[in-house]
């Protein structure tokens, strides 16, 4: 049986600038496959208080397959994140792994990536995958009990006279004069 031509892996892409993947050789024959590993800097992504770590670099492992009129890109992107525990508000961090499943064409259809100058810019696809995988409400540990009562005591203001009712809102008398049912 026919086996696709598997080209050598591309490694050691620089983390600065966009993640541009050359596909000229890949597209020479339908079924060609290329494995790509690289890194790209992702700054300024945040979801509900969970954010990519300052100077975060996403590492990617991708598989590209040539079709007759497109390139299918699948793989994963991994990046460090930081945020606050949803219960105790202490700093918490970890690694997020996002799935990448994209199609690129020279004349892209809605939502597809573009092949320009025989290269695909995967920077935004990697950013989207990593941001979608960020935890929405992280915990520092599964058994986190929340804020320490000694460090964050709950206080109640003492009232001088508990029997005295608070003064009525001055807007209420005007409303009592309205009679919509009449």
Secondary structure, DSSP 4 states (H G I P E B T S, - for coil): -----BPPPB----SSS--EEE-TTGGGSTT-EEEEEEEEE--S-EETTEEEPTT-EEEEEEEEEE-SS-EEEEEEEEEEEEEE-TTT--EEEEEEEEEEEEEEETT--TTPEEEETTEEE-HHHHHHHHHHHS-SS--SSTT---S-TTTS----PPPS-TTSPPPPPTTHHHHHT--TT-
